[in-house]
Amino acid sequence: MTALESLFKSYKEGTSLSCVTAYDASIAKYLETQGIKIILVGDSLGQVIKGNKSTHNVSLQEVTYHAKCVTSGVKRATVMVDLPKNTYNTKLHAFKNSKKLIDNNLADLIKIEVDSDNLDIVEHLVKKNIPVCGHLGLLPQTIKNKSGFRKYGKTKREANLIYNNAMALDDIGAKIILLECVENTLAKRIKNVCNSPVIGIGSGLGLDGQVAVIYDLLGISFNKITSLTKKNEKVINKVIQTFLKKSKQ
């Protein structure tokens, strides 16, 4: 049984599709031992690893390197890999890059940011037997300034667009639909009508699973710190301060 088959078997048995990012073998192995079902090698590495302001300058080569690190650390978890910006602009380009990751055992699932203009690319990949996770809502690869970091689907027009794209992904056969910063009631509405599992980040509870960036969870991220990550940050700070005290002895 493949990792992806095992994932959906456990999902059908009622297991939540928990998903956390990792960029190295040690974190990936730890997350797997803690029961995380999906390890995401995200283009968020542009921000949390490289220190950039966005994901826009992440290359396929960089994602491939980190996917190699992650897959060397896991045995059972499903590894999902982002296709970075400008690496899936055409059907040929998308298939070539996806297939290379799949064939080299660096990914079980390919994640793509989706809008109405590239649904045909997702459909092409699915027909070519590439397992796809379609990402809707806040699309970091297209955001040009801070105003893009907001809740999506609050207006009727925007809600209809996200809903229709989700329905299209479901019909196409996307393995998973990921909703980022989608208005909570809209996210639940999509989840309730889709055959594909719907997971979310910043889209409320009650979905088939949640997504998190590991550095956000640890409270050592450039991103907005929540009450949960503040608590975790205090734990990490205590460990570091204890180490510093020992170093002075």
TAKA-V948417 format. One line per field, one symbol per residue. ss: DSSP state (~ for helix, > for strand, _ for the rest). phi: phi as a letter, one per 40 degrees, with the letter a starting at -180 (. if undefined). burial: 1 if it has 24 or more other C-alpha atoms within 12 Angstrom, else 0. A space follows every 50 residues. Layout:
ss=???
phi=???
burial=???
This chain:
ss=__~~~~~~~~~~______>>>___~~~~~~~~~____>>>>___~~~~__ _________~~~~~~~~~~~~______>>>>>________~~~~~~~~~~ ~~~_____>>>>>_____~~~~~~~~~____>>>>>>__~~~___~~~__ _>___~~~~~~~~~~~~~~~~~___>>>>>_>_~~~~~~~~~~___>>>> >_______>>>>_~~~~~________~~~~~~~~~~~~~~~~~~~~~~_
phi=.cccccccccccchccccbbcabaccccccccccgccbbbcccdddccbc gccaccbcbcccccdcccccccbbbbccbbbcccdgbacbcccccdcccc ccccfbacabbbcbbccbccccccccccgccbbcbbgcbdcbcbacccca cbgccccccccccccccccccchdcabbbbfcddccdcccdcbccccbba bgbgcgccibbacdccccgbbccdccccccccccccdcccccccccccc
burial=00110011001000011111111110111111000111111111110110 00011111110111111111111111111111111011001001101110 11001111111111110111111111000111111111111000000000 11100000101111111111011111111111110111111001011111 1111111111111111111111100000100000000000000000000
